[in-house]
Amino acid sequence: MRSLTRSPHARRVAWLVCCSFWIACGEVAEDPILRLSSEEAFAKGKELMAVEKYALAREHFAHAFQTAPNSEVGRDSLLLQADAYYLNGGETNLIRAESKYRDFRNRYPTSEKGAYVQFQIAGSLEQRRRKPDRDQSETIKAIAAYEELLTLYPTSEFSSEAESGIARLRVTLAEHVYLVARYQFRRGLVPASVNRLESLVDEYPDYPELDKVLCMLGRGWQRLEQTEKAAATFARLRSEYPGSEPCRGVKELTVEEAPVEEKPAEEETA
């Protein structure tokens, strides 16, 4: 009986394995990026970034970083690799950008680029936020990232933009709360809706559409037969937002639901 290593099938398998290895080695050897020094790869990557060829630029920056991770060129290459992902856009690239920025922050915690990196982390999260009627996990994380920037780098050039980012994201969160409350209200879950609307008014007083929140809250108090709270809510609505669309019909609703005072006995007999 012939041994397995001498069979024609075995020799063919071995030959194919060797060919595959030689082809793979040839492809690696032919990769022009691997022939470059870290400085050359870095310079070429910057050229590609300038003409918005982000995918190819990332390959050059990755090579520059892997070749000399502890050099200035290596550090800058890691940061520019993150920037290339960020500028390329799209959810997948933004996730990778955030990962690269966090990698940079962990490797070089004392870098003078710390404020910029934190700002980009927050931006990567903000750009991935969902619409108000969807899950708001990324929105909450983005707010936390902007707040961390203000805590760690209160006087940085990015402070003002971070504050604006927080304001934008808070509007998204407030709208999310409102949409959930409206959903509950329309399905008869009025107590839950009222609780949510009250928390919205307390936590997001700067919400630009607070009038529609107060209108629904007043209607919720009416449904619960809390006429005094309904009247107070509608009074605030008319006072603070007299020209708003939700104010239409509020007066009639308030009068209709208002308690009827009993007449004094002497007036009834008069």
C-alpha positions as CSV (number, residue, x, y, z in Angstrom):
1,M,0.0,0.0,0.0
2,R,1.4,3.4,-1.0
3,S,1.8,6.0,1.7
4,L,-0.5,9.0,1.7
5,T,2.4,11.4,1.0
6,R,3.2,9.5,-2.2
7,S,-0.3,9.4,-3.6
8,P,-1.1,11.7,-6.7
9,H,-3.8,13.4,-4.7
10,A,-1.5,14.3,-1.9
11,R,1.1,15.6,-4.3
12,R,-1.5,17.8,-6.0
13,V,-2.6,19.3,-2.7
14,A,0.9,20.0,-1.6
15,W,1.6,21.7,-4.9
16,L,-1.5,23.9,-4.6
17,V,-0.6,24.9,-1.1
18,C,2.9,25.9,-2.2
19,C,1.6,27.9,-5.1
20,S,-0.8,29.7,-2.9
21,F,2.0,30.6,-0.5
22,W,4.2,31.8,-3.3
23,I,1.4,33.9,-4.8
24,A,0.6,35.4,-1.4
25,C,4.2,36.3,-0.8
26,G,4.4,37.8,-4.2
27,E,1.4,40.0,-3.5
28,V,2.8,41.2,-0.3
29,A,6.1,42.0,-1.9
30,E,4.4,43.9,-4.6
31,D,2.4,46.1,-2.2
32,P,4.0,49.5,-2.8
33,I,2.9,50.9,0.6
34,L,5.1,48.4,2.5
35,R,8.1,49.6,0.7
36,L,7.7,53.1,2.1
37,S,9.3,54.4,5.3
38,S,7.0,55.8,8.0
39,E,7.8,59.4,6.9
40,E,7.2,58.6,3.2
41,A,3.9,56.8,4.0
42,F,2.8,59.7,6.2
43,A,3.6,62.3,3.5
44,K,1.7,60.3,0.9
45,G,-1.2,59.9,3.2
46,K,-1.5,63.6,3.7
47,E,-1.5,64.1,-0.1
48,L,-4.3,61.6,-0.5
49,M,-6.3,63.3,2.3
50,A,-6.0,66.6,0.5
51,V,-7.8,65.1,-2.5
52,E,-10.3,63.3,-0.3
53,K,-9.1,59.8,-1.1
54,Y,-9.7,58.7,2.5
55,A,-9.6,54.9,2.1
56,L,-6.2,54.9,0.5
57,A,-4.9,57.6,2.9
58,R,-5.9,55.4,5.8
59,E,-3.7,52.6,4.4
60,H,-0.7,54.8,4.3
61,F,-1.3,56.2,7.8
62,A,-1.8,52.7,9.1
63,H,1.6,51.6,7.7
64,A,3.3,54.7,9.1
65,F,1.9,54.1,12.5
66,Q,2.7,50.4,12.6
67,T,6.3,51.2,11.4
68,A,7.0,53.8,14.1
69,P,4.2,53.9,16.7
70,N,6.3,55.8,19.3
71,S,7.6,58.5,16.9
72,E,5.9,61.9,16.3
73,V,5.1,60.6,12.7
74,G,3.5,57.5,14.2
75,R,1.3,59.5,16.6
76,D,0.2,61.9,14.0
77,S,-0.5,59.0,11.6
78,L,-2.9,57.4,14.1
79,L,-4.7,60.6,14.6
80,L,-5.0,61.2,10.8
81,Q,-6.2,57.7,10.3
82,A,-9.0,58.5,12.7
83,D,-9.7,61.7,10.8
84,A,-9.8,59.9,7.5
85,Y,-12.5,57.6,8.9
86,Y,-14.4,60.6,10.3
87,L,-14.3,62.6,7.1
88,N,-15.3,59.5,5.0
89,G,-18.6,59.5,6.9
90,G,-21.2,56.8,7.3
91,E,-22.1,54.9,10.4
92,T,-19.4,52.2,10.0
93,N,-16.6,54.7,9.4
94,L,-17.8,56.9,12.3
95,I,-17.7,53.9,14.6
96,R,-14.1,53.2,13.5
97,A,-13.2,56.8,13.8
98,E,-14.4,56.9,17.4
99,S,-12.4,53.7,18.1
100,K,-9.2,55.3,16.7
101,Y,-9.7,58.5,18.6
102,R,-10.1,56.6,21.8
103,D,-7.0,54.5,21.0
104,F,-5.0,57.7,20.4
105,R,-6.3,59.1,23.7
106,N,-5.4,56.0,25.6
107,R,-1.9,55.7,24.1
108,Y,-1.0,59.4,24.4
109,P,-3.0,60.8,27.4
110,T,-0.7,63.9,27.7
111,S,-0.9,64.9,24.0
112,E,-1.6,68.5,23.3
113,K,-4.3,67.3,20.9
114,G,-6.4,65.9,23.8
115,A,-9.2,68.5,23.4
116,Y,-9.4,68.0,19.7
117,V,-9.6,64.2,20.1
118,Q,-12.3,64.5,22.8
119,F,-14.3,66.8,20.5
120,Q,-14.0,64.4,17.6
121,I,-15.2,61.5,19.8
122,A,-18.3,63.5,20.7
123,G,-18.8,64.4,17.1
124,S,-18.5,60.8,16.0
125,L,-21.3,59.9,18.4
126,E,-23.5,62.9,17.6
127,Q,-23.4,62.1,13.9
128,R,-24.6,58.6,14.6
129,R,-27.6,59.7,16.7
130,R,-31.0,58.4,15.7
131,K,-34.1,60.4,14.9
132,P,-36.2,61.5,18.0
133,D,-38.6,58.6,17.5
134,R,-35.8,56.0,17.8
135,D,-33.4,54.8,20.5
136,Q,-31.4,57.7,21.9
137,S,-28.3,55.8,23.3
138,E,-25.9,57.5,21.0
139,T,-27.4,60.9,21.8
140,I,-26.9,60.4,25.5
141,K,-23.3,59.2,24.9
142,A,-22.6,62.2,22.8
143,I,-23.8,64.6,25.5
144,A,-21.6,62.9,28.0
145,A,-18.6,63.2,25.6
146,Y,-19.2,66.9,25.2
147,E,-19.6,67.4,28.9
148,E,-16.3,65.5,29.5
149,L,-14.6,67.9,27.1
150,L,-15.9,70.9,29.0
151,T,-14.7,69.3,32.3
152,L,-11.2,68.3,31.1
153,Y,-10.6,71.2,28.8
154,P,-12.8,74.1,30.0
155,T,-10.8,76.8,28.2
156,S,-10.1,75.0,24.9
157,E,-11.1,76.4,21.5
158,F,-13.7,73.7,21.3
159,S,-15.7,74.7,24.4
160,S,-18.2,76.9,22.7
161,E,-18.9,74.2,20.0
162,A,-19.3,71.6,22.7
163,E,-21.9,73.8,24.5
164,S,-23.7,74.2,21.2
165,G,-23.6,70.4,20.6
166,I,-25.1,69.8,24.0
167,A,-27.9,72.2,23.3
168,R,-28.7,70.5,20.0
169,L,-28.7,67.1,21.5
170,R,-30.9,68.1,24.4
171,V,-33.5,69.2,21.9
172,T,-33.4,65.7,20.3
173,L,-33.8,64.1,23.8
174,A,-36.7,66.4,24.7
175,E,-38.4,65.6,21.4
176,H,-38.0,61.9,22.1
177,V,-39.7,62.3,25.5
178,Y,-42.5,64.3,23.9
179,L,-43.1,61.6,21.2
180,V,-43.2,58.9,23.8
181,A,-45.7,60.9,25.9
182,R,-47.9,61.6,22.9
183,Y,-47.9,57.9,22.1
184,Q,-49.0,57.1,25.6
185,F,-51.7,59.8,25.6
186,R,-53.2,58.6,22.3
187,R,-53.5,55.1,23.7
188,G,-55.2,56.1,26.9
189,L,-52.1,55.8,29.1
190,V,-52.8,59.3,30.5
191,P,-51.2,59.1,33.9
192,A,-47.9,57.8,32.4
193,S,-48.1,60.5,29.7
194,V,-48.6,63.3,32.3
195,N,-45.7,62.1,34.4
196,R,-43.5,62.1,31.3
197,L,-44.6,65.5,30.2
198,E,-44.0,67.0,33.6
199,S,-40.5,65.6,33.7
200,L,-39.9,67.2,30.2
201,V,-41.1,70.6,31.4
202,D,-38.8,70.3,34.5
203,E,-35.7,68.9,32.7
204,Y,-35.8,70.7,29.4
205,P,-37.2,74.2,30.1
206,D,-35.3,75.5,27.1
207,Y,-37.0,73.1,24.7
208,P,-38.1,75.4,21.8
209,E,-41.5,73.7,21.4
210,L,-42.5,73.8,25.0
211,D,-45.9,75.2,24.1
212,K,-47.1,71.9,22.5
213,V,-45.9,70.1,25.7
214,L,-47.9,72.4,27.9
215,C,-50.9,72.0,25.7
216,M,-50.8,68.2,26.0
217,L,-50.1,68.4,29.7
218,G,-53.1,70.6,30.3
219,R,-55.3,68.2,28.3
220,G,-53.9,65.3,30.3
221,W,-54.8,67.0,33.6
222,Q,-58.3,67.5,32.2
223,R,-58.6,63.8,31.4
224,L,-57.6,63.0,34.9
225,E,-60.2,65.6,36.2
226,Q,-57.4,67.7,37.8
227,T,-59.1,70.9,36.8
228,E,-56.9,73.3,38.9
229,K,-53.7,71.8,37.5
230,A,-55.3,72.0,34.0
231,A,-56.3,75.6,34.4
232,A,-52.8,76.6,35.7
233,T,-51.1,74.8,32.8
234,F,-53.3,76.5,30.2
235,A,-52.8,79.8,31.9
236,R,-49.1,79.4,31.6
237,L,-49.5,78.4,28.0
238,R,-51.5,81.4,27.1
239,S,-49.2,83.7,29.1
240,E,-45.9,82.5,27.7
241,Y,-46.9,81.5,24.2
242,P,-49.9,83.7,23.3
243,G,-49.4,83.3,19.6
244,S,-48.7,79.6,19.4
245,E,-50.7,77.1,17.4
246,P,-51.4,74.8,20.4
247,C,-53.1,77.8,22.2
248,R,-56.0,77.6,19.9
249,G,-59.1,76.4,21.7
250,V,-57.4,76.4,25.1
251,K,-59.8,79.0,26.5
252,E,-62.9,77.0,25.6
253,L,-61.4,73.8,27.0
254,T,-60.5,75.5,30.3
255,V,-64.0,77.0,30.7
256,E,-65.7,73.7,29.7
257,E,-63.8,71.8,32.4
258,A,-63.8,74.4,35.1
259,P,-65.6,73.6,38.3
260,V,-69.0,75.2,38.8
261,E,-69.2,77.3,41.9
262,E,-72.3,77.0,44.1
263,K,-74.3,80.1,44.6
264,P,-74.8,81.5,48.1
265,A,-78.0,80.5,49.8
266,E,-79.3,84.0,50.0
267,E,-78.9,84.5,46.2
268,E,-80.9,81.3,45.5
269,T,-83.9,82.6,47.6
270,A,-83.8,86.1,46.3
